[in-house]
Amino acid sequence: MNDERDQGIEVNVDALFAKLQTLSAPVVNHLYSVDNWGVFEVLLFRFFQFSFPVSTVHQLLRTAVSRTQKEAGVQLMQRMKFELLFGTCATFINFRKLPWAREVLEDTESLLHAQGDLLNSTKLLFYQGWLRIVSGSITAGKRSCEQAISIFRILKQPALQIMYENMLQAILTNRENLNDGFIFS
């Protein structure tokens, strides 16, 4: 969004998200109307949640995560659980719903406890750092993020290393002003 401002185009973030919420209203209506979510509803939530009102994301997250746990035998649902959690955490941080983001990270930590899931545990460390940065503990948050990036480097995961280095740079650049840039994962 900074590039557009540099070119003289002012982006009205509130209007943009109001438009997205209007466009995603049929998806929200569908999700609220289905009592027993399947893979389709979980995927809808995952891929459209950034466009929902933040309070709707908070309300529907429990249903989505619950369904992924009930369908844990389906490999897609197992992966999707953590994508849901990290994606909604990013949404909550972007919209400064920090208690909700903290709640999601605590739930994620509980789900990961003693699971041996190094990838998602490393992502959790990064997201905990991001939340600390936005909450004002910049040095401690940056240290957590850099530790996660180091783990990706040690494990020879260059794509993840670069992606999270870029995310950290954006977080540090935009931590003060919500409208300077959103980071969705």
C-alpha positions as a Markdown table, in Angstrom:
| # | Residue | x | y | z |
|---|---|---|---|---|
| 1 | Met | 0.0 | 0.0 | 0.0 |
| 2 | Asn | 2.9 | 2.3 | 0.5 |
| 3 | Asp | 3.8 | 2.1 | -3.2 |
| 4 | Glu | 0.3 | 3.4 | -4.1 |
| 5 | Arg | 0.7 | 6.4 | -1.7 |
| 6 | Asp | 4.1 | 7.2 | -3.2 |
| 7 | Gln | 2.4 | 7.4 | -6.6 |
| 8 | Gly | -0.2 | 9.8 | -5.2 |
| 9 | Ile | -3.0 | 7.3 | -4.8 |
| 10 | Glu | -4.6 | 7.4 | -1.4 |
| 11 | Val | -6.0 | 4.0 | -0.2 |
| 12 | Asn | -9.0 | 4.2 | 2.1 |
| 13 | Val | -8.4 | 1.0 | 4.1 |
| 14 | Asp | -11.7 | 1.3 | 6.0 |
| 15 | Ala | -13.6 | 1.5 | 2.7 |
| 16 | Leu | -11.6 | -1.4 | 1.2 |
| 17 | Phe | -12.4 | -3.7 | 4.1 |
| 18 | Ala | -16.1 | -2.6 | 4.1 |
| 19 | Lys | -16.3 | -3.6 | 0.5 |
| 20 | Leu | -14.6 | -6.9 | 1.2 |
| 21 | Gln | -17.0 | -7.6 | 4.1 |
| 22 | Thr | -20.0 | -6.9 | 1.7 |
| 23 | Leu | -18.6 | -9.2 | -0.9 |
| 24 | Ser | -17.9 | -12.0 | 1.6 |
| 25 | Ala | -21.3 | -11.7 | 3.3 |
| 26 | Pro | -22.8 | -14.7 | 1.4 |
| 27 | Val | -19.9 | -16.8 | 2.6 |
| 28 | Val | -20.5 | -15.7 | 6.2 |
| 29 | Asn | -24.2 | -16.4 | 5.8 |
| 30 | His | -23.4 | -19.9 | 4.6 |
| 31 | Leu | -21.0 | -20.6 | 7.4 |
| 32 | Tyr | -23.6 | -19.5 | 10.0 |
| 33 | Ser | -26.3 | -21.6 | 8.3 |
| 34 | Val | -24.4 | -24.9 | 8.4 |
| 35 | Asp | -24.7 | -26.8 | 11.7 |
| 36 | Asn | -22.2 | -29.6 | 10.8 |
| 37 | Trp | -19.1 | -28.1 | 9.0 |
| 38 | Gly | -17.3 | -30.3 | 6.6 |
| 39 | Val | -14.0 | -29.8 | 4.7 |
| 40 | Phe | -15.8 | -27.3 | 2.4 |
| 41 | Glu | -16.8 | -25.0 | 5.2 |
| 42 | Val | -13.4 | -25.1 | 6.9 |
| 43 | Leu | -11.8 | -24.2 | 3.6 |
| 44 | Leu | -14.2 | -21.3 | 3.1 |
| 45 | Phe | -13.4 | -20.0 | 6.5 |
| 46 | Arg | -9.7 | -20.4 | 6.0 |
| 47 | Phe | -9.5 | -18.6 | 2.6 |
| 48 | Phe | -12.1 | -15.9 | 3.3 |
| 49 | Gln | -11.7 | -15.1 | 7.0 |
| 50 | Phe | -9.5 | -12.1 | 6.3 |
| 51 | Ser | -12.4 | -10.4 | 4.6 |
| 52 | Phe | -15.0 | -11.1 | 7.4 |
| 53 | Pro | -15.7 | -8.7 | 10.2 |
| 54 | Val | -13.1 | -9.4 | 12.9 |
| 55 | Ser | -15.8 | -10.3 | 15.4 |
| 56 | Thr | -17.2 | -12.9 | 13.0 |
| 57 | Val | -13.8 | -14.4 | 12.7 |
| 58 | His | -13.6 | -14.6 | 16.5 |
| 59 | Gln | -17.0 | -16.2 | 16.7 |
| 60 | Leu | -16.5 | -18.8 | 13.9 |
| 61 | Leu | -12.9 | -19.8 | 14.8 |
| 62 | Arg | -13.9 | -22.2 | 17.5 |
| 63 | Thr | -16.2 | -24.0 | 15.1 |
| 64 | Ala | -13.6 | -24.3 | 12.5 |
| 65 | Val | -10.9 | -25.6 | 14.8 |
| 66 | Ser | -13.3 | -28.0 | 16.4 |
| 67 | Arg | -14.2 | -29.4 | 13.0 |
| 68 | Thr | -10.5 | -29.9 | 12.1 |
| 69 | Gln | -10.0 | -31.8 | 15.3 |
| 70 | Lys | -13.0 | -34.1 | 14.7 |
| 71 | Glu | -11.7 | -34.8 | 11.2 |
| 72 | Ala | -8.1 | -35.2 | 12.3 |
| 73 | Gly | -7.8 | -38.4 | 10.3 |
| 74 | Val | -8.1 | -36.4 | 7.1 |
| 75 | Gln | -4.5 | -35.1 | 6.3 |
| 76 | Leu | -5.8 | -31.9 | 4.9 |
| 77 | Met | -7.7 | -31.1 | 8.1 |
| 78 | Gln | -4.7 | -31.7 | 10.2 |
| 79 | Arg | -2.6 | -29.2 | 8.2 |
| 80 | Met | -5.6 | -26.8 | 8.0 |
| 81 | Lys | -5.9 | -26.6 | 11.8 |
| 82 | Phe | -2.7 | -24.7 | 12.2 |
| 83 | Glu | -3.2 | -22.6 | 9.1 |
| 84 | Leu | -6.5 | -21.5 | 10.6 |
| 85 | Leu | -4.9 | -20.6 | 13.9 |
| 86 | Phe | -2.0 | -18.7 | 12.4 |
| 87 | Gly | -4.2 | -17.0 | 9.8 |
| 88 | Thr | -6.7 | -15.7 | 12.4 |
| 89 | Cys | -3.9 | -14.7 | 14.7 |
| 90 | Ala | -2.5 | -12.5 | 11.9 |
| 91 | Thr | -6.0 | -11.0 | 11.3 |
| 92 | Phe | -6.4 | -10.3 | 15.0 |
| 93 | Ile | -3.0 | -8.6 | 15.2 |
| 94 | Asn | -3.6 | -6.6 | 12.0 |
| 95 | Phe | -6.9 | -5.2 | 13.5 |
| 96 | Arg | -5.3 | -4.8 | 17.0 |
| 97 | Lys | -7.5 | -7.3 | 18.7 |
| 98 | Leu | -4.4 | -8.3 | 20.8 |
| 99 | Pro | -6.3 | -10.2 | 23.5 |
| 100 | Trp | -7.9 | -12.4 | 20.8 |
| 101 | Ala | -4.5 | -13.0 | 19.2 |
| 102 | Arg | -3.0 | -13.9 | 22.5 |
| 103 | Glu | -5.9 | -16.4 | 23.1 |
| 104 | Val | -5.3 | -18.0 | 19.7 |
| 105 | Leu | -1.5 | -18.4 | 20.4 |
| 106 | Glu | -2.2 | -19.9 | 23.8 |
| 107 | Asp | -4.6 | -22.4 | 22.2 |
| 108 | Thr | -2.0 | -23.1 | 19.5 |
| 109 | Glu | 0.7 | -23.7 | 22.1 |
| 110 | Ser | -1.6 | -26.2 | 23.9 |
| 111 | Leu | -2.4 | -28.1 | 20.7 |
| 112 | Leu | 1.4 | -28.3 | 19.9 |
| 113 | His | 2.5 | -29.4 | 23.4 |
| 114 | Ala | 4.6 | -32.6 | 23.1 |
| 115 | Gln | 3.5 | -33.2 | 19.5 |
| 116 | Gly | 7.0 | -33.0 | 17.9 |
| 117 | Asp | 5.7 | -30.6 | 15.3 |
| 118 | Leu | 8.8 | -28.5 | 14.7 |
| 119 | Leu | 7.4 | -26.5 | 11.8 |
| 120 | Asn | 4.4 | -25.2 | 13.6 |
| 121 | Ser | 6.2 | -24.8 | 16.8 |
| 122 | Thr | 8.7 | -22.6 | 15.0 |
| 123 | Lys | 5.9 | -20.6 | 13.4 |
| 124 | Leu | 4.3 | -20.2 | 16.9 |
| 125 | Leu | 7.6 | -18.8 | 18.2 |
| 126 | Phe | 7.5 | -16.2 | 15.3 |
| 127 | Tyr | 3.9 | -15.3 | 15.9 |
| 128 | Gln | 4.5 | -14.9 | 19.6 |
| 129 | Gly | 7.3 | -12.5 | 18.8 |
| 130 | Trp | 5.1 | -10.6 | 16.4 |
| 131 | Leu | 2.5 | -10.1 | 19.1 |
| 132 | Arg | 5.2 | -8.9 | 21.5 |
| 133 | Ile | 6.4 | -6.4 | 19.0 |
| 134 | Val | 2.9 | -5.0 | 18.4 |
| 135 | Ser | 2.3 | -5.0 | 22.1 |
| 136 | Gly | 5.3 | -2.8 | 22.7 |
| 137 | Ser | 8.0 | -5.3 | 23.7 |
| 138 | Ile | 10.0 | -4.7 | 20.6 |
| 139 | Thr | 13.3 | -6.1 | 21.7 |
| 140 | Ala | 11.9 | -9.3 | 23.1 |
| 141 | Gly | 9.5 | -9.8 | 20.2 |
| 142 | Lys | 12.2 | -9.2 | 17.6 |
| 143 | Arg | 14.4 | -11.7 | 19.4 |
| 144 | Ser | 11.6 | -14.4 | 19.3 |
| 145 | Cys | 11.1 | -13.7 | 15.6 |
| 146 | Glu | 14.8 | -13.9 | 14.8 |
| 147 | Gln | 15.1 | -17.2 | 16.8 |
| 148 | Ala | 12.3 | -18.7 | 14.6 |
| 149 | Ile | 14.1 | -17.5 | 11.5 |
| 150 | Ser | 17.4 | -19.0 | 12.7 |
| 151 | Ile | 15.6 | -22.4 | 13.2 |
| 152 | Phe | 14.4 | -22.2 | 9.6 |
| 153 | Arg | 18.0 | -21.4 | 8.5 |
| 154 | Ile | 19.5 | -24.2 | 10.6 |
| 155 | Leu | 17.0 | -26.7 | 9.2 |
| 156 | Lys | 17.9 | -25.5 | 5.7 |
| 157 | Gln | 14.4 | -24.2 | 4.8 |
| 158 | Pro | 15.4 | -21.2 | 2.7 |
| 159 | Ala | 11.9 | -20.4 | 1.4 |
| 160 | Leu | 10.5 | -20.2 | 5.0 |
| 161 | Gln | 13.6 | -18.3 | 6.2 |
| 162 | Ile | 13.1 | -15.7 | 3.5 |
| 163 | Met | 9.4 | -15.5 | 3.9 |
| 164 | Tyr | 9.7 | -14.9 | 7.7 |
| 165 | Glu | 12.6 | -12.5 | 7.3 |
| 166 | Asn | 10.3 | -10.4 | 4.9 |
| 167 | Met | 7.4 | -10.6 | 7.4 |
| 168 | Leu | 9.6 | -9.4 | 10.2 |
| 169 | Gln | 10.8 | -6.5 | 8.2 |
| 170 | Ala | 7.2 | -5.6 | 7.4 |
| 171 | Ile | 6.2 | -5.9 | 11.0 |
| 172 | Leu | 9.0 | -3.7 | 12.2 |
| 173 | Thr | 8.3 | -1.1 | 9.4 |
| 174 | Asn | 4.6 | -1.0 | 10.0 |
| 175 | Arg | 4.2 | -1.7 | 13.7 |
| 176 | Glu | 3.2 | 1.9 | 14.6 |
| 177 | Asn | 0.6 | 2.5 | 11.9 |
| 178 | Leu | -2.1 | 0.0 | 11.1 |
| 179 | Asn | -2.9 | 1.5 | 7.7 |
| 180 | Asp | 0.7 | 1.3 | 6.5 |
| 181 | Gly | 0.5 | -2.4 | 5.8 |
| 182 | Phe | -1.3 | -5.5 | 6.7 |
| 183 | Ile | 0.3 | -8.9 | 6.9 |
| 184 | Phe | -1.9 | -11.9 | 6.3 |
| 185 | Ser | -0.7 | -15.5 | 6.4 |
